[in-house]
Amino acid sequence: MSVAFLFPGQGSQAVGMGKALHDAFPAARAVFEEVDAALGEKLSTLMFEGDAAELTLTANAQPALMAVSLAALRALEAEKGVDVARDAAFVAGHSLGEYSALAAAGALSISDAARLLRLRGQAMQKAVPVGEGAMAALLGAEPEQAAKIAGEAAAAAGALCEVANDNGGGQIVVSGAKKAVDLAIEIAKENGIKRAMLLPVSAPFHCALMAPAAEAMREALAQTEIRPPVVDVVANVTAAPVRDPDQIRQLLVAQVCGTVRWRECMAFMHGQGVHLFVEIGAGKVLAGLVKRTAPGAQALNVGVPTEVDNFLFTA
């Protein structure tokens, strides 16, 4: 059976995540210690027992979610003999999860991934003043329909509105200036979209308003060692595999402002024969999308010790 490992993005965070992995597996504990050392602070304490609002801050949530994913993966490697190079046909991650996927595939060190994600979160938050940007989910919309709604809203509001995420199964997110996004919600409802609602986020991710953050990441990535991954990484912005380090750098910069083409990423992997998708890390969002984006495929989650203990597949 062909297998892909998936790594979740923002929104999957919760206080307490990763603590059971930390307590159960030395290999997982080492990941949290490495991330704490890389950031020069006890991010693990915030994750395990901190304030939910502080954990949800983009600059904290991004490295924290990566840490849980890599802790779960290291536990799988140590306890179950999982080998990414041998066992996975592809790896992919949703937005910040792409950094987790790259670390899983050996292209980035965990320390560098943590530092890059801390910077990415800070730069994204700084790019647009709080309250000036927004994101909205259009549930039940088709990609072309959502793009048309975003375009109409942008024209009417005289402000930016773009498709930020195509998650599959009619889950599409638009992002941009708040007045344009508010208008997109109204237009969507007028066009029969069953649910259109603002998302509780602190900035308008994955749209052109993030250009200052993209430049910050360009500078940081230019100074970061990126090695060829041991397995194909399916990139968010192209929905195609990548292994070349220079191309990885370019795609990570483009990803800051670009659309997360998750539906197409999943369709590509499924079309290449992947029939088992394993979501590694916090939450179950990506596994839940599998039946919508890869009909007939199976999905597993590995994010807590019992899921590590019960993990069994034949690659």
N, C-alpha and C positions, 0 to 999 in steps of 0.2 A: 504494500500500500504506500503510495506517495504521500509525504507529509510536509506541511508547512507550519512553521512556528510564527505566531502572531504576538505583537506586543502593544498593549493598550495605551491610549492617550489621555489627555486631561479630562476630568469628569469622573474618573474611576477612583479617585482618592477618597480615603476615609481614615479618621483617626483609629489607630490600632493596626492598620495594615502592616504586614511584614513582621509583627512582633512574634507570632507563633513560629514563623520560619526561623527568625533569629534565635529563638529559644531552643528549637528542635535540632537544628543542623549547623555544625561548625562552619561548613562551606558557605552557608547563607550569612552567618554572623560576620564572616570575613568581608563580605560585600558591603554590609552596612558600616563596618569600621573603615573600609577604604573610602567610601563616600564621605563619611564624617571628616576624615583626614584631608581629603581633597578640598573640601569646602571650608575647613578650619572652624567647624562648629558641629554641634551634636544635632544634626538634622534627624537622626534616628529617634532622639528623645521627643522631638516635635511630632514625628510620625506615630510613635507608639502611645504617647500619652498627652499630647499637646492640645492646643486650641484649634478647633475645626476651621475657623475663619482664617487663622494664620497659615494652616496647612494648605488651604485652598488658594492662597496667594500664588500667582503664577510662578514666581521665582522659587517658591518652595515645592509646589506640586510637581513641577517638571522633573527635577532631579530625584524627588522622592519616589515617583512612579517608576522611574528607570531603576532605582535601587531595588524595589520590590521585584521587578521583573528579573533582574540579573541574579538576585538572591534565590528566587525560585528555580531559575535555570541551573545555577551552581549546585543547588540541592539535588536536582534531577541528575546532573552529571556525577555527583559523588555517590548518591544512593542507588541510582538505577543504571549507571553506565551510559547515559545518553551522551552522544557525540554529535554536535551540530553538523560538522562537516560530513559525517557518515549518514546521519539519520534524517536530515532535512533536505528536501528538494529546493526550498526557498525559505527566506525569512522576510517579514514585513512588519512595519509598525505604523500606527495611526498617529500622524503629526509628531509630537515629541517621541512617540514610540519608535519612530524610525532610528533615533539615536540608540534606543535599547536594542533594536535589531542589529545595528552596526556593531555594537559592543558584543552582542551574542555571537556574531560572525567573526569576531577578532579584528575588525577594521579599526575600532576605537578601543582604547583602554577604558575601564570603568571610571578611573579618576578623570580622564579627559572628558568623557561623556557627562559626568556630574558637573564639571566646571563649565562646559559649553551650555548645558541646559540651565544652569543658574544664570549665566549671562543672557541666554535667549529669553528667559522669563523676565528678567529685569529690563531688557531692551524692548521687548514687546509691550510691557506695561508703560514704559516711558514714551513710546512712540506716539501715543494718542492720550490726551488728558482724560482722566476718568469722567464719564458722563457724556463725552462727545462722540463715542463710538458705541456700536451695539452689534449683536448677532441675533438671528432669529431662525427657528426651525420651521420649515414648510413641510408638513407631514402629509404624504399622499401626492406630492408633486412629482412630475417627471422632470428629468434634467433640463430639457429644452424649455419646458414651461417655467421652471424656476429661473432660468437665465433671462427669459423674456420679462418676467415679473421684476427681477432685479434691475433690468435695463429701463423699464418704464418708471420705476420708483426713482432711479438715479436722475433720469431726465426731468421728471416732475419736481423733484426736490432740489435739483441743481447741486447734488452732492453724490459722493461715491456709494454704490451698492453693488456687490459682486457675489457670485456663488463661491462659498468658502469650502464646503464639504459636500461631496456626493457619496453618502454612506451606503446607498443601496436600499432597495425595498421602499422607495418613496421617502427616505429620510434625507432631506437636503437642507443645508444651512446656508443662509446668506449673511454677509458681513459688510460693514461700512459705517458711514456717518449715521448717527442715531435718527435724525429726521428722515433720512432716506429709508432706513430699515423699518421704522415705524410705518412709513407709507407702503413699503413692500408687504407688510402684514395686512394692511387694509386692501391692497390690490389682490393679494392672494385670496382673501376671503370673498371678495367680489367675483373671483374666478372659480369659486367652488372648491378651493383647497380645504380639506376637512379640518385641519388644525394648523394654525400659524401663530407662533408665540415667541416672545423675547426669551433669550437664554440668559441664565444668571452668570454672566462672564464679566470680567473686569476690563476687557479690551476687545476691539474688533479684529480677531485673528484671521490670517489667511486672506488678506485683501491688500490692495495697493497702499492703504494707509500705514501698513507695517514697513514701508520702505526704509525708514531709519534703522529699524531692527535688522533688516536684511543686510545693511551695510556693516553694522556692528558684527554680525555673524561672519560676513565675508572676511573681515580683518582677523577675527579670532580663528576661523578655520584655516586661514593661510598659514598660521603659526602652529597648527596642530598636526601631529603625525597621524596620517590615515594609511592603513595598510590594506592590501587587497583582501576582501572578505573571503572566508573559506567556503562560502556558499553564496549563490545569487541573492542579492537584496532587491526586492521589488520596490521601486521608488514611488513615493506619493504623487509626485507631479507629472510623472511620465507613464505610470502603471506598467513599467517595463523593468527588466532586471539590469543591475549595474554591478560592476566589480572594479572598475578603474578608479583609483583614489582621487584623481583630479576631477573626474566627472561626479564622483560622490560629493566633493566639496561644492561644485557648482549647483548640484541639485538640492543640497541642504540650504544654500542661500536662496534659491528660487522657491523653495518650500515655504519660506516665511510669508511671502505674499501670495503664493500660488494656491490653487485649489487642491485639496486632498481628494484624489480620485480613487477612493477606497473601493467603490463598486467595481471599477475597472481593474484594480489590482487583484481583487478576489476572482473576478472572471478570468483574468489572465492565468492565475495559478491553477484554477479549476480546469481551465482549458488545456493546461500542460499535464493534466493527469493527477493533480492533488485531490485526494478524497478524504483526507483527515487534516483538520486545522486545529492546532493546539494553541490556545491563548495562554500566555505565560505572564503572570503578574496579578495585579489587583483587579477586582471586578470581573464581570462576565459580559461586557458590552459587545466585544468583537465576536465571541462565540455565538451570541444571540443573533448577530447579523448573518451568520453563515448560511442559515436556511433561506434567507432572502437573497443572498448574493451568489451562492454556490449550491443550487438545488441538488439534493441527493448526497451531499457530502456530510461527514460527521464532524462534530466539534467537541473538544475536551477543554477543560480549564485546569490549570495548575497554578495555584496561588496560596495554598495553605498546606500544612503538613500531611493531612489525610489524602489530599490529591497527589502529593508527591509519592506517598506510600502506595497508593492504588494505581499509579501510572503504569500502564502496560500497553505496548503496541509493537507491531512488527513492521519495521520500515521496509 
